[in-house]
């Protein structure tokens, strides 16, 4: 019997390995997220203006000699005609000049540049006297991205770039090395997946994970390998100036894990469904990525994104699983940014399952099958998200799935596909709610990117909906019927919590300590992971309990089958600014409330 399994912890080792073999044969949305910073560079206007007295020098040409995947490099540069509009671009591959451009580029003749830099910074960023002296320096962070790098000094600003000088080639000692492991729940509760990126094709190496109990026999689990080419993208910039070879993405499945055991990287195997042990879940949306070196300034992303990441890293010993519910890195068609993002979250994703949902900036593209016809994905149309991260969906093109974690059942919707009654996704959502054994898993949580519940965001209020149009109309009877405890959304870049609610009416006057049957579902917006903040409308509703125009994330801790603590923490300091508790028994879940039980008659 599973209930009798011991809870002792046994350490396990997990290694990501490659067997190298010799190969003889060739083998728009409503709110403002701001522009992707790389899109500000007018690549089609780039011209060569090389000057023999200008230079860019790099502190080291070979990086990662000790196996590091992230290295800081120092640049020294000079221009005989300096300006405060001058900027440094980091290019990878190093040879960024091309004689021809992809046919889809909008210009007819080949410019100097056919690809965007992976990052940029103004020449005077750390040299305030650069315009006077013509001499500057920068300290930039590079990560291993499977290719070499070069640094270029441009004048003319971002709108009329003129190449002044180029550095020598810089490379990592092993550019193809496996990097940025990320864990995710498998399709079974006792299965964990490990996904990572490398430069090794199947013709060069056989990827696998070696794992087992410390001191015991090791097991090798082979990994599947995915990649894609430029033609897989749906449009520009992903197919044009934003394209960068994604390398190879490998996923291995670690099966029949002993529940709750600690593994290498200090990740813990999932508890079995119903296991009575403390379980903590972190949820947020819309984090994005940013640069420690200050490059690629993107609204307020640095302030929010890096702070959120750092707070989760600090609290990792108290986190069991993370859900990033859409708008992951805002690459918006500039594919190099996905490597930057996986590197940023690696300390988290290599320690606990990092589960993702699909957002508009991952999926939406006209005539691509998405529910919305915006261009928010920059031509990626979901390919990057569903390849870079594993989710236990039946079809990753349809990015909805369920996953069990101990006393929790999570039902994750894909708001970029139709969720309304009668659709395939609607049937999945109902089945996810209906098939959970609430005696074992009392905490039923609904997650989605766009707000299908309630929000006081200015743009939703202006529409008169307080939600995504048609958001809750079909789903609210399911939340009520199956007694969904909490629904959490992103998309709106702030924090808001409602009362337990059904059909716009609060079902409880309590605000912090809920006991017994909630008679409704508590809806939470947790989209303040890092992207530029969204404003609230100047209106007070009866259902809005707490609002915060700041960056943050939510944490839910189930102490046992009857007690759950919900906390909202700010990314700036990690402190709790809103919280509530739910205490209930199984009979409370069975009890009827409005529209939650089948209708009866005298005859029945």
C-alpha positions in Angstrom: 0.0 0.0 0.0 1.3 3.5 -0.9 0.1 4.8 2.4 2.6 2.6 4.2 5.7 3.7 2.4 8.3 5.2 4.7 9.0 8.9 4.5 12.8 8.7 5.0 14.9 10.6 2.5 17.5 8.8 0.4 20.0 10.9 -1.7 20.1 10.2 -5.4 22.7 11.3 -8.0 21.6 12.5 -11.4 24.1 13.3 -14.1 23.5 14.7 -17.6 25.9 12.8 -19.8 26.6 12.3 -23.5 28.2 9.3 -25.1 30.3 10.9 -27.8 30.8 8.6 -30.8 32.9 8.9 -34.0 30.8 9.5 -37.1 32.2 8.4 -40.4 29.4 9.6 -42.6 28.0 13.1 -42.7 25.4 13.4 -40.5 -0.8 43.2 -29.9 -2.1 43.3 -27.2 -4.4 45.5 -25.1 -1.9 46.3 -22.4 1.6 47.7 -22.9 4.4 45.3 -22.4 6.8 47.6 -24.2 8.9 46.8 -27.3 11.4 43.9 -27.3 14.6 45.9 -26.8 16.4 44.2 -29.7 13.5 45.3 -32.0 14.6 48.9 -31.5 17.8 48.3 -33.6 17.1 49.2 -37.2 19.2 46.4 -38.7 18.0 47.1 -42.2 19.8 50.5 -42.1 23.1 49.2 -40.9 26.2 50.3 -42.9 29.9 49.8 -42.5 31.9 52.8 -41.3 35.0 51.0 -40.0 37.7 53.4 -38.8 41.4 52.4 -38.4 41.7 54.3 -35.1 38.6 52.7 -33.5 38.9 49.5 -31.6 37.1 47.0 -29.4 39.3 44.8 -27.2 38.2 41.9 -25.0 39.8 40.7 -21.8 39.7 37.0 -22.8 39.2 35.1 -26.0 38.6 31.7 -24.4 35.9 31.4 -21.7 34.7 28.7 -19.4 38.1 26.9 -19.0 36.8 25.4 -15.7 33.5 24.4 -17.1 31.6 27.7 -16.3 28.5 28.4 -18.3 28.4 32.1 -17.4 31.4 34.4 -17.5 31.9 38.1 -17.2 34.2 39.8 -19.8 35.7 43.2 -19.8 35.7 45.4 -22.9 37.9 48.3 -23.8 36.9 50.4 -26.8 37.6 53.7 -28.5 36.2 55.9 -31.2 37.7 59.0 -32.9 34.3 60.5 -33.2 32.4 59.5 -30.0 28.8 60.3 -29.3 26.4 59.4 -26.5 24.4 57.5 -29.1 27.2 55.0 -29.6 26.5 51.5 -28.5 28.1 48.1 -28.2 26.4 45.0 -29.7 27.2 41.5 -28.7 26.8 39.1 -31.7 26.7 35.3 -31.7 27.7 33.7 -34.0 30.7 36.0 -34.2 30.5 36.5 -38.0 27.3 38.7 -38.2 28.0 40.1 -41.6 26.2 38.3 -44.4 26.2 38.6 -48.2 22.5 37.6 -48.5 19.5 37.8 -46.2 16.5 35.5 -45.9 13.9 36.2 -48.5 11.4 37.3 -45.9 13.4 40.3 -44.8 11.6 43.4 -45.9 14.5 45.0 -47.7 15.6 44.1 -51.2 19.4 44.6 -51.0 21.6 42.9 -48.4 22.5 45.1 -45.5 25.6 44.7 -43.3 23.5 42.9 -40.7 21.0 40.1 -41.2 20.7 39.2 -37.6 20.1 41.1 -34.3 22.7 41.2 -31.6 21.9 39.0 -28.6 22.3 42.0 -26.3 23.5 45.6 -26.5 24.6 48.5 -24.2 25.3 52.1 -24.7 29.0 53.0 -24.8 28.7 55.6 -22.0 26.9 53.2 -19.6 29.8 52.9 -17.3 32.0 55.6 -18.9 30.2 58.9 -18.4 33.1 60.9 -20.0 33.1 58.7 -23.2 31.7 61.5 -25.4 34.6 63.7 -24.3 37.5 61.2 -24.3 36.4 58.6 -26.9 37.5 55.9 -24.6 35.2 53.6 -22.7 34.8 50.2 -21.0 32.1 47.8 -20.2 31.7 44.7 -18.1 29.3 42.2 -19.8 28.0 38.8 -18.9 28.1 36.0 -21.5 26.5 32.6 -21.2 27.4 29.5 -23.2 25.1 29.6 -26.2 26.7 27.0 -28.6 28.6 29.4 -30.7 31.3 32.1 -30.7 30.9 35.8 -30.0 32.1 39.2 -31.2 31.6 42.7 -29.9 30.9 45.6 -32.3 31.0 49.3 -31.7 28.3 51.3 -33.5 27.7 55.0 -34.0 24.5 56.6 -35.2 22.3 55.2 -32.4 19.9 52.3 -32.7 18.0 53.9 -35.6 20.9 54.4 -38.0 23.7 52.0 -36.9 27.1 52.5 -38.5 29.7 49.8 -37.7 32.9 51.5 -36.4 34.9 48.6 -34.9 34.7 44.9 -34.2 36.5 42.8 -31.6 38.3 39.5 -32.2 36.4 36.3 -31.8 35.5 35.0 -28.3 34.4 31.4 -27.6 33.7 29.1 -24.7 36.1 26.2 -24.3 33.3 23.8 -24.9 30.5 25.6 -26.7 28.5 22.5 -27.3 28.3 21.5 -23.6 25.0 20.4 -22.1 23.6 23.4 -20.2 20.6 24.8 -18.2 18.8 21.7 -16.9 15.2 22.1 -16.2 12.9 19.7 -14.3 9.2 19.1 -14.9 6.6 16.7 -13.7 6.1 13.7 -16.0 2.7 12.2 -17.0 2.8 10.0 -13.9 3.2 11.4 -10.4 6.3 9.3 -9.8 8.0 10.4 -13.0 10.3 13.4 -13.4 11.6 14.8 -16.6 15.0 16.5 -17.2 15.3 18.8 -20.2 18.5 20.5 -21.2 20.1 22.2 -24.2 23.3 21.4 -26.1 25.1 21.7 -29.4 25.3 18.0 -29.9 23.2 16.4 -32.7 22.2 12.8 -32.6 24.9 12.1 -35.2 27.6 13.3 -32.7 26.3 12.1 -29.3 23.8 9.9 -27.6 22.3 11.9 -24.7 21.2 10.3 -21.5 20.8 10.9 -17.8 22.6 8.7 -15.3 21.0 8.5 -11.9 20.4 6.4 -8.9 20.7 6.2 -5.1 23.9 7.5 -3.6 26.3 4.6 -3.4 23.9 2.4 -5.2 23.6 1.1 -8.8 23.3 3.8 -11.4 20.6 3.7 -14.1 20.9 5.3 -17.5 17.8 6.9 -19.0 18.1 7.8 -22.7 16.9 11.2 -23.8 14.8 12.3 -26.8 16.1 15.1 -28.9 14.3 17.9 -30.6 15.3 20.9 -32.7 13.7 23.0 -35.5 14.8 25.3 -38.3 14.0 28.8 -39.5 11.1 27.6 -41.6 9.3 26.2 -38.5 8.7 29.8 -37.3 5.6 31.5 -38.4 6.9 35.0 -39.3 9.3 37.8 -38.6 11.3 38.6 -36.6 11.5 34.9 -35.6 12.2 33.8 -39.2 14.4 36.8 -40.0 16.6 39.1 -37.9 15.6 37.3 -34.6 16.5 33.8 -35.8 19.3 32.0 -34.0 20.0 28.3 -34.1 18.3 26.8 -31.0 20.7 23.9 -30.8 19.3 20.6 -29.6 16.8 20.2 -26.8 17.0 16.9 -24.9 14.5 15.4 -22.5 15.0 12.3 -20.4 12.3 10.6 -18.3 13.2 9.4 -14.8 10.6 6.8 -13.9 9.3 5.1 -10.8 11.0 7.6 -8.4 10.6 6.9 -4.7 8.2 9.5 -3.4 9.7 12.5 -1.7 13.3 11.4 -2.1 16.0 14.1 -2.6 18.0 13.9 -5.8 21.2 15.5 -7.1 20.8 19.3 -7.7 18.7 18.8 -4.5 15.5 18.2 -6.3 12.9 16.1 -4.6 10.8 13.4 -6.2 7.1 14.2 -6.1 5.0 13.0 -3.2 2.4 10.4 -4.2 -1.2 11.7 -4.7 -2.7 12.2 -1.3 0.6 12.0 0.6 0.2 13.9 3.9 3.3 16.0 4.1 3.8 19.8 3.9 3.8 20.9 0.3 4.6 24.4 -1.0 3.8 25.7 -4.4 4.9 29.0 -6.0 2.9 30.6 -8.8 3.4 33.7 -10.9 3.2 34.9 -14.5 4.8 37.4 -16.9 8.3 37.4 -15.4 10.4 37.9 -18.5 14.2 37.8 -18.3 16.8 40.5 -17.8 20.5 41.0 -17.7 22.7 41.3 -14.6 25.0 43.6 -16.5 22.2 46.1 -17.2 22.1 45.6 -21.0 19.0 45.2 -23.1 17.0 47.6 -20.9 13.3 46.5 -21.2 11.0 48.8 -19.2 11.1 47.7 -15.6 12.0 44.1 -16.3 15.3 44.2 -14.5 13.7 45.4 -11.3 11.0 42.8 -11.3 12.4 39.8 -13.2 15.7 39.5 -11.4 14.3 40.3 -8.0 11.6 37.6 -8.4 14.3 35.1 -9.6 16.5 35.9 -6.6 13.8 35.6 -4.1 12.8 32.2 -5.3 16.5 31.1 -5.2 16.8 32.3 -1.6 13.7 30.4 -0.5 14.3 27.2 -2.6 14.6 24.9 0.5 10.9 25.9 1.2 9.6 25.5 -2.3 8.5 22.1 -3.8 7.2 23.1 -7.3 6.9 26.3 -9.4 4.3 27.3 -11.9 5.2 30.0 -14.4 1.8 30.6 -16.0 2.6 32.2 -19.3 4.7 35.0 -20.8 7.9 33.3 -19.9 10.8 35.4 -21.3 9.2 37.8 -23.8 11.7 36.8 -26.5 9.0 38.0 -29.0 10.8 36.3 -31.9 14.4 37.0 -30.8 15.4 33.4 -30.2 18.7 34.1 -28.4 16.6 35.3 -25.4 15.4 31.8 -24.6 18.9 30.7 -23.8 19.2 33.8 -21.6 16.0 32.9 -19.8 16.8 29.2 -19.2 20.2 30.3 -17.8 18.4 32.8 -15.5 16.0 30.3 -14.0 18.4 27.3 -13.9 19.1 27.5 -10.2 15.3 27.1 -9.7 14.5 24.8 -12.5 17.3 22.4 -11.7 16.1 22.1 -8.1 12.3 21.9 -8.3 9.8 21.1 -11.1 9.4 24.2 -13.2 6.0 24.0 -14.9 4.9 26.4 -17.5 1.7 27.6 -19.2 1.3 29.2 -22.6 0.8 32.9 -22.8 0.1 35.3 -25.6 3.9 36.1 -26.0 4.6 32.5 -26.6 1.8 31.5 -28.9 -0.2 34.3 -30.6 0.2 34.8 -34.3 -2.3 35.4 -37.1 -3.6 32.4 -38.9 -1.6 30.0 -36.8 -4.4 28.3 -35.0 -4.2 30.5 -31.9 -7.5 31.8 -30.4 -6.2 35.4 -30.8 -4.8 36.9 -34.0 -2.2 39.2 -32.5 1.5 39.2 -33.3 2.6 39.0 -29.7 4.8 35.9 -30.2 7.0 37.7 -32.8 6.5 34.8 -35.1 7.3 32.0 -32.6 3.7 30.7 -32.6 4.4 28.4 -29.6 7.3 26.5 -31.1 9.9 27.7 -28.6 7.8 27.3 -25.4 6.7 23.8 -26.3 10.2 22.7 -27.3 12.3 24.4 -24.6 10.1 23.2 -21.7 8.4 19.9 -21.1 4.8 19.8 -20.0 2.7 16.6 -19.6 0.2 17.5 -22.2 -1.3 14.9 -24.6 -0.4 17.2 -27.5 2.0 20.0 -26.7 0.5 22.1 -29.5 -2.5 22.1 -27.3 -0.8 23.4 -24.2 -3.4 22.3 -21.5 -2.6 19.6 -19.0 -3.1 18.4 -15.4 -0.5 17.4 -12.8 -0.8 16.0 -9.3 1.5 17.0 -6.5 0.7 15.3 -3.2 -2.5 16.8 -1.9 -2.8 19.2 -4.9 -4.5 18.7 -8.2 -3.5 21.4 -10.8 -5.6 21.9 -13.9 -3.7 24.2 -16.3 -5.6 25.8 -19.2 -4.3 27.2 -22.4 -6.0 30.6 -22.9 -4.4 31.0 -26.4 -6.8 28.2 -27.5 -10.6 28.2 -27.2 -11.8 27.2 -23.8 -15.5 27.8 -24.2 -18.2 25.2 -23.6 -18.3 22.5 -26.3 -14.6 22.8 -27.2 -12.0 20.1 -26.7 -10.3 22.1 -24.0 -13.5 22.7 -22.1 -14.0 18.9 -22.0 -10.4 18.5 -20.7 -11.0 21.1 -17.9 -14.1 19.4 -16.7 -12.5 16.0 -16.8 -9.5 17.3 -14.8 -11.9 18.6 -12.1 -14.1 15.5 -12.2 -11.5 12.8 -11.9 -9.7 14.0 -8.8 -10.3 12.1 -5.6 -10.9 15.0 -3.2 -10.5 12.8 -0.1 -6.9 12.3 -1.1 -6.4 15.6 -2.9 -8.6 18.2 -1.3 -6.8 21.2 -2.9 -8.1 21.7 -6.4 -6.3 24.6 -8.2 -7.1 26.1 -11.7 -4.3 27.9 -13.5 -4.4 30.0 -16.7 -2.5 32.8 -18.3 -5.2 35.3 -19.3 -7.7 36.3 -16.6 -10.8 34.0 -17.0 -12.1 35.1 -13.6 -11.9 38.6 -12.1 -9.6 41.6 -12.5 -9.8 45.3 -11.8 -7.1 46.1 -14.4 -7.8 49.3 -16.3 -8.1 47.6 -19.7 -10.5 45.0 -18.5 -12.7 47.6 -16.7 -12.6 49.7 -19.9 -14.1 46.8 -21.7 -16.8 46.5 -19.1 -15.9 42.8 -18.5 -13.5 42.7 -15.5 -12.1 39.6 -17.3 -11.0 38.3 -20.6 -14.1 38.6 -22.9 -16.2 35.4 -22.5 -13.7 34.3 -19.9 -15.7 32.9 -17.0 -19.1 32.6 -18.7 -18.6 28.9 -19.5 -16.2 27.9 -16.8 -17.8 29.3 -13.7 -20.3 26.5 -13.5 -17.5 24.0 -13.6 -15.5 25.9 -10.8 -18.7 25.9 -8.7 -19.8 22.3 -9.4 -16.4 20.8 -8.6 -15.6 23.2 -5.8 -12.4 24.6 -7.2 -10.6 26.3 -4.3 -8.4 28.8 -6.0 -7.9 30.0 -9.6 -4.7 31.9 -10.4 -4.0 34.0 -13.6 -1.2 36.1 -15.1 -1.5 38.5 -18.1 -2.3 41.5 -15.9 0.9 42.7 -14.4 -0.1 43.2 -10.8 -1.6 41.4 -7.8 -5.3 41.1 -6.9 -7.3 38.7 -4.8 -11.1 38.3 -4.7 -13.4 36.9 -2.1 -14.8 33.4 -2.7 -17.1 34.3 -5.5 -19.7 32.8 -7.8 -21.5 34.8 -10.6 -20.2 38.1 -9.3 -21.4 37.6 -5.8 -19.2 37.0 -2.8 -20.2 33.8 -1.0 -18.4 34.7 2.2 -17.8 37.9 4.2 -14.6 36.5 5.6 -11.3 37.9 4.3 -8.5 35.9 5.9 -9.7 32.8 7.7 -12.0 30.6 5.8 -13.5 27.6 7.5 -15.7 24.9 5.9 -17.3 25.1 2.5 -16.2 28.2 0.6 -19.4 28.1 -1.6 -17.3 29.8 -4.3 -13.8 30.1 -5.8 -11.1 32.6 -4.8 -9.7 34.2 -7.9 -6.1 35.6 -7.9 -4.2 37.6 -10.4 -0.4 37.0 -10.0 1.0 38.6 -13.1 3.6 40.7 -11.4 6.5 38.4 -12.0 8.6 41.1 -13.6 7.1 42.7 -16.7 6.1 46.4 -16.7 3.3 46.9 -14.2 -0.4 47.3 -15.2 -2.6 49.9 -13.6 -5.9 49.3 -11.7 -9.0 51.2 -12.7 -10.2 53.8 -10.2 -13.1 51.7 -9.1 -13.8 49.6 -6.0 -15.8 46.4 -6.5 -17.4 44.4 -3.7 -15.4 41.3 -4.7 -11.8 42.7 -4.7 -10.2 42.0 -1.3 -6.6 43.0 -1.9 -4.7 44.9 -4.7 -1.0 45.6 -5.1 0.6 47.6 -8.0 4.0 45.9 -7.6 6.1 42.9 -8.5 5.5 39.7 -6.6 4.4 36.0 -6.6 2.1 33.8 -4.6 2.9 30.8 -2.5 0.5 28.1 -1.3 1.4 25.7 1.5 -0.8 22.7 2.2 0.1 21.5 5.7 -2.3 18.6 5.6 -5.6 17.6 4.1 -7.5 20.2 6.1 -5.2 23.3 6.2 -3.8 25.5 3.5 -1.9 28.8 3.8 -1.9 31.3 0.9 0.7 34.1 0.8 1.5 36.9 -1.6 5.1 38.0 -1.4 6.8 41.1 -3.0 9.8 40.5 -5.2 11.6 43.4 -3.7 12.0 41.9 -0.2 10.3 38.5 -0.1 8.0 39.6 2.7 4.3 38.6 2.9 1.9 41.4 2.1 -1.4 39.5 1.8 -2.4 36.1 3.1 -5.3 33.9 4.0 -6.0 30.4 5.4 -8.5 27.8 4.4 -9.5 25.1 6.9 -11.9 22.4 5.8 -12.7 18.7 6.0 -13.8 16.2 3.4 -17.4 16.6 4.4 -17.1 20.3 3.5 -16.2 19.3 0.0 -19.1 16.9 -0.2 -21.6 19.5 1.1 -23.9 21.2 -1.4 -23.9 24.9 -2.2 -25.5 26.9 -5.0 -25.1 24.9 -8.3 -22.5 22.6 -6.8 -24.7 19.5 -6.5 -26.9 17.7 -9.0 -30.5 19.0 -9.1 -33.0 16.6 -7.4 -36.7 16.1 -7.4 -39.3 14.3 -5.3 -39.2 11.5 -7.8 -35.5 11.0 -7.5 
